[in-house]
């Protein structure tokens, strides 16, 4: 049935649950998933949580096509059923049914969060489920013109397939040409093989929750004194620089890849690469075709619980995972608007005993998009830990509506009023001393595209927007040059951006050829095996590159 113009889209986010009562049937391991529906004939399923046990985290979003009458109706309800995976059949753990009017308290584009008791099959209540809801315009999701409901991951998968299909059709003549001369070009044949293996055979995996969290109204509070549970992935910026004894030159090192095989990852060996030294031409050509994405931005905060509370209550973020690293006297929390294998997220770092950092004047702000920023500003206004820097209004000389707020540690956020995009956490702004020099570095070393530049002579600054795809679908880097200013104080608060790559060794070669400074030679992190490399740009801003396959494996 085609979508009517007056219809809306209802987004339901099944975030997590606490205190589930396992079924009476003995299970070797409690693994859970949830179903949600408005119409019983169309039920949508979350990913499987195999790590959280009685405290699972799904953080899956679902889109339903609804009418204004449904949204305003007193009896309009959404249903959820939680199941445990069994040997011969799955077991119902409990259900939740809630009236949508009790959840939606803001306008369109404003996320709302609530916690509901879970009713067991016996009729008793046991456990709590955390749910988010938001209303969006139909124009934001054209795929719903033909269907009544869809999971957000399925929707993104459809878009990615379309993009890959367009990209493949566009590259078809080039591939035919390269196949004729593959015997003479080791780099071309290997790059093509690596690209196809990593993009077509690897699918996003479920994100595990390593911490037991206590939640209310969709806001997560750390349990216990610090409430931080250890997770197996060591954050890359805390690892000391390590020299790799063996030199890995471009196109000389046989690579081993992990290929998705059913529900598991199996290792495959790539073809041996012919010996050859790196040249600027083939390295830079490889960078252009590398499978890269901005994974997360890292910065330090003085009170992890306070910051998590502010981001979840005021900005509507979800806690994705938390890890405590007592041997390094620090802890990390990952927050965002979608799973890490698909979205750009924030990594907060708390170092034991340090409650204040100098942000400096080099870091600018983070950008977050909302359908209605006035509602977000009102929420921040009522929060004692936040500060409003600029009230909502149009940009000077333009029609875009923006606002600026400040979090409890002094980090600034630009709120952009725009239609909902795949990446609500959409921008990181850094100031640089030479814009052309920085653009060249991020193009050559990082493989980013220059999306556009904007000069403002009246305010005496120029910005360059760079990224790995269209701004409405990808997080971007905003480089700002203020006339006549060549150096900035970077402070000690902001840390780095992490970017995914198919090969950290080739990435390091490209960085060196582009004039970047390698701060950590490429190679696996001791004790974990995830391959990374790190560098500084011409202004001293740090970037860490993480092997794509290793990153997905860590999340799985």
ZASEMAR-303427 format. One line per 10 residues: number of its first residue (from 1); their letters; for each residue x, y, z of C-alpha. Coordinates in steps of 0.05 Angstrom, whole numbers, plus 5000, padded with zeros to 4 digits. Layout:
! ZASEMAR-303427
NUM> A> X/Y/Z ~ ...
//
This chain:
! ZASEMAR-303427
1> XXXXXXXXXX> 5000/5000/5000 ~ 5032/5066/4979 ~ 5048/5117/5033 ~ 4999/5175/5040 ~ 5026/5245/5044 ~ 4998/5258/5113 ~ 5027/5194/5143 ~ 5088/5196/5189 ~ 5144/5149/5208 ~ 5148/5123/5280
11> XXXXXXXXXX> 5218/5101/5300 ~ 5222/5051/5358 ~ 5290/5037/5389 ~ 5295/4973/5430 ~ 5355/4992/5471 ~ 5365/4941/5526 ~ 5336/4903/5585 ~ 5357/4889/5656 ~ 5342/4833/5704 ~ 5311/4783/5656
21> XXXXXXXXXX> 5285/4719/5687 ~ 5314/4659/5648 ~ 5263/4608/5625 ~ 5252/4546/5668 ~ 5281/4501/5613 ~ 5356/4493/5624 ~ 5398/4532/5574 ~ 5473/4527/5565 ~ 5476/4602/5553 ~ 5424/4656/5556
31> XXXXXXXXXX> 5421/4689/5487 ~ 5363/4736/5474 ~ 5328/4775/5419 ~ 5265/4816/5416 ~ 5207/4823/5368 ~ 5167/4887/5361 ~ 5104/4904/5322 ~ 5044/4949/5314 ~ 5007/4902/5268 ~ 5017/4828/5290
41> XXXXXXXXXX> 5023/4809/5216 ~ 5089/4848/5211 ~ 5137/4832/5268 ~ 5209/4858/5265 ~ 5267/4825/5302 ~ 5329/4853/5336 ~ 5399/4824/5330 ~ 5417/4768/5378 ~ 5452/4788/5443 ~ 5498/4731/5462
51> XXXXXXXXXX> 5540/4767/5515 ~ 5494/4806/5561 ~ 5457/4746/5591 ~ 5403/4773/5637 ~ 5422/4844/5618 ~ 5422/4845/5542 ~ 5435/4904/5496 ~ 5405/4905/5426 ~ 5402/4979/5408 ~ 5363/4964/5345
61> XXXXXXXXXX> 5317/5015/5312 ~ 5254/5000/5273 ~ 5211/5044/5228 ~ 5135/5039/5223 ~ 5090/5076/5176 ~ 5034/5106/5217 ~ 4977/5157/5211 ~ 4969/5220/5252 ~ 4907/5187/5283 ~ 4950/5130/5309
71> XXXXXXXXXX> 5000/5178/5341 ~ 4945/5217/5376 ~ 4901/5157/5394 ~ 4892/5140/5467 ~ 4896/5065/5455 ~ 4950/5063/5401 ~ 5002/5013/5426 ~ 5068/4981/5408 ~ 5083/4910/5430 ~ 5149/4876/5445
81> XXXXXXXXXX> 5165/4803/5461 ~ 5232/4779/5487 ~ 5256/4708/5470 ~ 5313/4664/5493 ~ 5345/4619/5441 ~ 5335/4545/5457 ~ 5360/4480/5428 ~ 5295/4458/5396 ~ 5252/4520/5403 ~ 5258/4591/5429
91> XXXXXXXXXX> 5228/4608/5497 ~ 5186/4669/5512 ~ 5217/4708/5570 ~ 5168/4765/5574 ~ 5128/4819/5538 ~ 5119/4894/5540 ~ 5060/4933/5512 ~ 5059/5008/5518 ~ 5014/5064/5493 ~ 5053/5108/5445
101> XXXXXXXXXX> 5023/5171/5476 ~ 5058/5154/5541 ~ 5126/5155/5507 ~ 5124/5212/5458 ~ 5131/5278/5495 ~ 5168/5321/5445 ~ 5157/5344/5374 ~ 5178/5311/5309 ~ 5252/5293/5308 ~ 5259/5293/5384
111> XXXXXXXXXX> 5279/5226/5414 ~ 5241/5205/5477 ~ 5260/5149/5525 ~ 5221/5107/5575 ~ 5231/5044/5617 ~ 5176/4991/5623 ~ 5167/4931/5667 ~ 5170/4864/5632 ~ 5111/4817/5642 ~ 5131/4744/5647
121> XXXXXXXXXX> 5087/4689/5616 ~ 5061/4675/5686 ~ 5033/4746/5690 ~ 5083/4771/5741 ~ 5130/4829/5728 ~ 5204/4816/5728 ~ 5257/4860/5696 ~ 5257/4926/5659 ~ 5262/4943/5585 ~ 5289/5009/5559
131> XXXXXXXXXX> 5256/5037/5496 ~ 5264/5100/5454 ~ 5214/5130/5406 ~ 5213/5187/5356 ~ 5169/5213/5300 ~ 5199/5230/5232 ~ 5174/5257/5166 ~ 5156/5207/5112 ~ 5202/5242/5063 ~ 5262/5220/5104
141> XXXXXXXXXX> 5249/5147/5088 ~ 5227/5136/5016 ~ 5234/5060/5024 ~ 5171/5060/5067 ~ 5129/5080/5006 ~ 5122/5006/4989 ~ 5125/4973/5058 ~ 5093/4987/5125 ~ 5153/4971/5170 ~ 5227/4958/5166
151> XXXXXXXXXX> 5288/4951/5211 ~ 5339/5008/5208 ~ 5396/4959/5194 ~ 5356/4929/5136 ~ 5342/4998/5109 ~ 5416/5016/5112 ~ 5433/4950/5079 ~ 5387/4967/5021 ~ 5422/5034/5013 ~ 5491/5002/5016
161> XXXXXXXXXX> 5471/4951/4964 ~ 5446/5006/4917 ~ 5510/5045/4928 ~ 5554/4984/4915 ~ 5514/4968/4853 ~ 5523/5039/4826 ~ 5596/5038/4844 ~ 5606/4970/4810 ~ 5571/4992/4747 ~ 5612/5055/4746
171> XXXXXXXXXX> 5677/5017/4754 ~ 5660/4961/4704 ~ 5698/4991/4645 ~ 5759/5002/4689 ~ 5758/4931/4715 ~ 5755/4903/4644 ~ 5814/4945/4625 ~ 5855/4925/4687 ~ 5841/4851/4676 ~ 5877/4854/4609
181> XXXXXXXXXX> 5940/4879/4642 ~ 5936/4844/4710 ~ 5999/4804/4697 ~ 6039/4868/4694 ~ 6008/4902/4755 ~ 6013/4867/4822 ~ 5984/4926/4860 ~ 5921/4931/4817 ~ 5904/4857/4821 ~ 5915/4853/4896
191> XXXXXXXXXX> 5876/4916/4911 ~ 5817/4891/4870 ~ 5818/4824/4907 ~ 5823/4855/4976 ~ 5768/4905/4961 ~ 5719/4852/4938 ~ 5735/4806/4997 ~ 5725/4860/5049 ~ 5663/4893/5020 ~ 5623/4834/4995
201> XXXXXXXXXX> 5638/4780/5045 ~ 5638/4818/5111 ~ 5572/4840/5140 ~ 5562/4881/5204 ~ 5559/4838/5265 ~ 5524/4844/5331 ~ 5554/4892/5380 ~ 5565/4859/5448 ~ 5552/4893/5514 ~ 5608/4878/5564
211> XXXXXXXXXX> 5579/4918/5621 ~ 5519/4908/5666 ~ 5483/4975/5665 ~ 5424/5002/5705 ~ 5375/5044/5665 ~ 5314/5087/5675 ~ 5276/5127/5623 ~ 5327/5105/5572 ~ 5384/5137/5611 ~ 5440/5091/5632
221> XXXXXXXXXX> 5474/5098/5699 ~ 5537/5061/5717 ~ 5522/5005/5766 ~ 5560/4998/5831 ~ 5613/5047/5854 ~ 5644/5056/5785 ~ 5600/5005/5750 ~ 5651/4992/5697 ~ 5659/4923/5668 ~ 5721/4902/5630
231> XXXXXXXXXX> 5716/4892/5555 ~ 5766/4856/5511 ~ 5782/4912/5462 ~ 5840/4956/5484 ~ 5832/5028/5461 ~ 5885/5043/5410 ~ 5906/5112/5433 ~ 5928/5086/5501 ~ 5978/5038/5471 ~ 6050/5060/5473
241> XXXXXXXXXX> 6085/5068/5406 ~ 6116/5003/5385 ~ 6167/4992/5330 ~ 6152/4934/5284 ~ 6217/4895/5273 ~ 6199/4872/5203 ~ 6192/4925/5149 ~ 6126/4921/5112 ~ 6133/4955/5045 ~ 6076/4966/4997
251> XXXXXXXXXX> 6053/4903/4961 ~ 6104/4857/4993 ~ 6068/4826/5052 ~ 6020/4767/5044 ~ 5956/4784/5080 ~ 5907/4740/5117 ~ 5834/4759/5117 ~ 5773/4737/5156 ~ 5713/4720/5114 ~ 5643/4716/5140
261> XXXXXXXXXX> 5618/4644/5137 ~ 5548/4636/5165 ~ 5550/4662/5236 ~ 5624/4655/5246 ~ 5688/4684/5219 ~ 5737/4639/5183 ~ 5807/4657/5162 ~ 5828/4655/5089 ~ 5896/4668/5058 ~ 5904/4718/5003
271> XXXXXXXXXX> 5950/4705/4944 ~ 6024/4718/4955 ~ 6041/4786/4929 ~ 6099/4796/4883 ~ 6159/4832/4911 ~ 6164/4906/4896 ~ 6179/4972/4929 ~ 6129/5025/4945 ~ 6120/5082/4896 ~ 6081/5144/4908
281> XXXXXXXXXX> 6036/5130/4848 ~ 6011/5061/4867 ~ 6005/5077/4941 ~ 5964/5139/4929 ~ 5921/5102/4879 ~ 5907/5048/4931 ~ 5887/5101/4982 ~ 5832/5126/4936 ~ 5801/5057/4932 ~ 5812/5035/5005
291> XXXXXXXXXX> 5748/5019/5044 ~ 5750/5074/5096 ~ 5700/5102/5146 ~ 5704/5147/5207 ~ 5693/5099/5265 ~ 5695/5142/5328 ~ 5723/5206/5359 ~ 5761/5201/5425 ~ 5766/5253/5479 ~ 5777/5256/5555
301> XXXXXXXXXX> 5726/5275/5608 ~ 5732/5288/5683 ~ 5669/5251/5706 ~ 5645/5193/5664 ~ 5578/5183/5698 ~ 5561/5257/5693 ~ 5578/5260/5619 ~ 5540/5197/5602 ~ 5479/5224/5638 ~ 5483/5290/5600
311> XXXXXXXXXX> 5491/5257/5532 ~ 5434/5208/5542 ~ 5385/5256/5576 ~ 5399/5318/5534 ~ 5424/5293/5467 ~ 5388/5226/5463 ~ 5449/5183/5454 ~ 5452/5110/5474 ~ 5508/5076/5513 ~ 5537/5023/5467
321> XXXXXXXXXX> 5590/4993/5514 ~ 5633/5010/5574 ~ 5700/4981/5592 ~ 5744/4989/5653 ~ 5820/4983/5646 ~ 5847/4984/5718 ~ 5916/4964/5696 ~ 5919/5028/5656 ~ 5879/5067/5708 ~ 5826/5089/5659
331> XXXXXXXXXX> 5757/5072/5633 ~ 5721/5083/5566 ~ 5648/5091/5547 ~ 5622/5088/5475 ~ 5560/5128/5459 ~ 5522/5144/5396 ~ 5459/5139/5355 ~ 5471/5071/5323 ~ 5513/5008/5327 ~ 5589/5017/5321
341> XXXXXXXXXX> 5594/4973/5260 ~ 5550/5022/5221 ~ 5554/5090/5255 ~ 5604/5143/5276 ~ 5605/5144/5353 ~ 5638/5178/5412 ~ 5691/5145/5456 ~ 5696/5179/5524 ~ 5759/5167/5564 ~ 5763/5176/5640
351> XXXXXXXXXX> 5832/5172/5672 ~ 5829/5155/5746 ~ 5837/5216/5790 ~ 5837/5269/5735 ~ 5774/5311/5737 ~ 5792/5368/5691 ~ 5825/5378/5622 ~ 5848/5437/5581 ~ 5810/5436/5515 ~ 5853/5490/5484
361> XXXXXXXXXX> 5832/5534/5426 ~ 5848/5486/5369 ~ 5790/5439/5378 ~ 5725/5470/5353 ~ 5662/5428/5364 ~ 5623/5366/5347 ~ 5562/5370/5302 ~ 5496/5334/5316 ~ 5434/5338/5272 ~ 5362/5338/5298
371> XXXXXXXXXX> 5294/5349/5266 ~ 5278/5403/5318 ~ 5337/5434/5354 ~ 5294/5482/5395 ~ 5267/5423/5435 ~ 5338/5398/5448 ~ 5360/5467/5471 ~ 5301/5470/5519 ~ 5323/5404/5549 ~ 5394/5430/5557
381> XXXXXXXXXX> 5367/5493/5588 ~ 5334/5453/5644 ~ 5398/5412/5657 ~ 5445/5440/5709 ~ 5507/5411/5675 ~ 5496/5440/5606 ~ 5504/5510/5578 ~ 5472/5545/5518 ~ 5524/5583/5477 ~ 5479/5604/5419
391> XXXXXXXXXX> 5403/5602/5416 ~ 5371/5569/5356 ~ 5369/5613/5294 ~ 5391/5619/5222 ~ 5465/5623/5205 ~ 5489/5691/5183 ~ 5473/5702/5110 ~ 5438/5634/5104 ~ 5375/5596/5120 ~ 5403/5536/5159
401> XXXXXXXXXX> 5381/5534/5232 ~ 5435/5520/5283 ~ 5449/5527/5358 ~ 5510/5515/5402 ~ 5512/5483/5470 ~ 5568/5463/5517 ~ 5573/5397/5555 ~ 5596/5390/5629 ~ 5670/5388/5608 ~ 5666/5448/5563
411> XXXXXXXXXX> 5664/5412/5496 ~ 5620/5449/5447 ~ 5565/5417/5404 ~ 5535/5449/5343 ~ 5462/5429/5336 ~ 5441/5428/5262 ~ 5367/5428/5244 ~ 5361/5382/5184 ~ 5323/5321/5161 ~ 5344/5258/5196
421> XXXXXXXXXX> 5406/5227/5166 ~ 5443/5162/5173 ~ 5495/5197/5216 ~ 5463/5243/5269 ~ 5532/5251/5299 ~ 5555/5283/5235 ~ 5616/5329/5244 ~ 5682/5342/5280 ~ 5711/5412/5273 ~ 5786/5425/5281
431> XXXXXXXXXX> 5825/5489/5268 ~ 5886/5488/5223 ~ 5941/5537/5206 ~ 5946/5525/5131 ~ 5881/5502/5098 ~ 5911/5481/5031 ~ 5966/5441/5066 ~ 5914/5405/5109 ~ 5868/5390/5051 ~ 5925/5359/5012
441> XXXXXXXXXX> 5945/5316/5072 ~ 5875/5289/5085 ~ 5865/5275/5011 ~ 5930/5238/5001 ~ 5944/5206/5069 ~ 5872/5195/5093 ~ 5838/5185/5027 ~ 5783/5236/5042 ~ 5746/5275/4990 ~ 5741/5350/4991
451> XXXXXXXXXX> 5665/5358/4991 ~ 5665/5434/4990 ~ 5697/5497/5017 ~ 5664/5561/5043 ~ 5698/5628/5052 ~ 5672/5682/5098 ~ 5713/5745/5088 ~ 5670/5785/5136 ~ 5685/5739/5194 ~ 5755/5724/5166
461> XXXXXXXXXX> 5753/5649/5162 ~ 5749/5593/5111 ~ 5724/5522/5122 ~ 5735/5458/5084 ~ 5688/5398/5092 ~ 5722/5331/5080 ~ 5697/5260/5086 ~ 5685/5192/5054 ~ 5619/5206/5021 ~ 5560/5254/5018
471> XXXXXXXXXX> 5551/5297/5080 ~ 5479/5274/5090 ~ 5501/5201/5095 ~ 5569/5204/5128 ~ 5605/5238/5185 ~ 5652/5291/5160 ~ 5714/5330/5183 ~ 5707/5406/5183 ~ 5775/5441/5178 ~ 5773/5515/5196
481> XXXXXXXXXX> 5825/5567/5178 ~ 5822/5634/5212 ~ 5857/5689/5172 ~ 5928/5700/5196 ~ 5927/5647/5252 ~ 5979/5592/5239 ~ 5984/5557/5307 ~ 5935/5534/5360 ~ 5938/5507/5431 ~ 5910/5436/5426
491> XXXXXXXXXX> 5906/5425/5501 ~ 5901/5355/5530 ~ 5826/5340/5525 ~ 5813/5322/5452 ~ 5851/5259/5431 ~ 5838/5233/5360 ~ 5793/5206/5306 ~ 5794/5131/5289 ~ 5786/5110/5216 ~ 5776/5041/5188
501> XXXXXXXXXX> 5822/5014/5133 ~ 5832/4949/5096 ~ 5908/4951/5107 ~ 5945/4990/5161 ~ 6012/4975/5129 ~ 5995/5008/5063 ~ 5962/5064/5101 ~ 6026/5078/5138 ~ 6064/5079/5072 ~ 6015/5131/5045
511> XXXXXXXXXX> 6021/5174/5107 ~ 6096/5176/5101 ~ 6094/5194/5028 ~ 6043/5249/5043 ~ 6091/5280/5094 ~ 6054/5256/5156 ~ 6088/5235/5220 ~ 6077/5163/5242 ~ 6070/5159/5318 ~ 6056/5085/5319
521> XXXXXXXXXX> 6084/5037/5266 ~ 6032/4990/5236 ~ 6021/4924/5271 ~ 5978/4886/5320 ~ 5963/4911/5390 ~ 6000/4864/5438 ~ 5953/4815/5473 ~ 5894/4832/5428 ~ 5917/4826/5356 ~ 5879/4884/5327
531> XXXXXXXXXX> 5923/4918/5275 ~ 5929/4994/5280 ~ 5974/5051/5259 ~ 5974/5124/5283 ~ 5997/5190/5255 ~ 5997/5265/5263 ~ 5974/5314/5210 ~ 6015/5377/5195 ~ 5981/5414/5253 ~ 5993/5357/5302
541> XXXXXXXXXX> 5921/5328/5302 ~ 5923/5254/5314 ~ 5889/5200/5272 ~ 5888/5125/5286 ~ 5874/5075/5230 ~ 5843/5008/5250 ~ 5840/4945/5208 ~ 5768/4936/5185 ~ 5766/4861/5193 ~ 5798/4863/5263
551> XXXXXX> 5749/4918/5284 ~ 5688/4877/5264 ~ 5717/4816/5297 ~ 5727/4854/5363 ~ 5655/4878/5361 ~ 5630/4807/5347
//
